[in-house]
Amino acid sequence: MYVSKRIDKSSSVIEKNITNYTQNLTTSSLGINSINIVAASISSSYWNSLNVLFYASGSPVFDGESKFSSTAHSLAENDGKQFLNKFHGYPSSSIINIPQQYFGEKIKEGSFKLTDKSYTDNASNNPIILDDKHGNLYSSNAHHSQSSATSISSSDNYVGNIFYDLGIVTITETGSWSGSVDYSDITNNSNYTLQFDSYDTIFSHEYSVTLNPNEFNNSMNYTLKSPLRGSYTTMNEFTASLMGTQFLRQEFTGSNFQPYITEINLYQESNLFEPVIRAKLPKPIRKSDKIALTFKIKLDL
């Protein structure tokens, strides 16, 4: 009776798959918060941190020092097309922090959308800010632009930055979105929504389990056994009687009887008592004693 066998490792397959999930968050979502930052004020430490981590490499001179490249900034993988020229020219900015539990490995480029519900223009439109796939934010429905001769996402018209792999969003433009709403107002009243696609890598492990005709032909289902003679007053006594005998009931002893497979367990070689993977079949499969059966077990990690 075969109760276990080795898996042929040459038949195992490992696949890498990218998954995206659209997140719709509000200011009431756990961990979502925004901070208004003003240089040289009580919140100057935030401004200084942003400068060192992301923006110092975008300024030729800062406090008399030569520019330097920031390690954290390089993590954004913005392919050299991210605009950083507005941070030092504007005394204030806003920062939105998105916890990693929402975006996974990073926010998918080109999927970010911020809608501020606190403000509207005369036509009842809310400010909407998108990203351009390169780490820049721009308003898709702004009334005013710094330069009408360039695109709304150009280095003149962009309004902030997004650092995809860190979940950091900054609004650095302080000009006017409309006649009554400035970019420095956006996210200040804590009534905005965020939409973006998370980005995660999933590795799928596929194992092939082959059962040959001469293997696994005995059932491990104790209810097929013939109970010992005697009377039983409880179900526990009846179950103990079944477990105490090795003989099958007569209807299961014929040459045509084959067990059904309902579950396949995978074990570590050092521990054959506790399975590390338990695969339950959607329906019982009759074990054949004529041909080999191959089951494929796929596990996503």
Secondary structure, DSSP 8 states (H G I E B T S, - for coil): --------GGG-EEEEEEEEEEEEEETTSTT-EEEEEETTSTTHHHHHHHIIIIIGGG-SEETTEE----HHHHTT--TT----TTTTTSSEEEEEE--HHHHBTEE-TT--EEEETT---TT----EEEE-SSSEEEETT-S--S-TTS-TTSTTT--EEEETTTTEEEE---SBSSSS-BGGGTTTTS-EEEEEEEEEEEEEEEEEEEE-TTSS-S---GGGB---SS--SSHHHHHHHHHT---B-GGG-STT---EEEEEEE-BTTBSSS-SEEEEEEEEEE--SSS-EEEEEEEE-
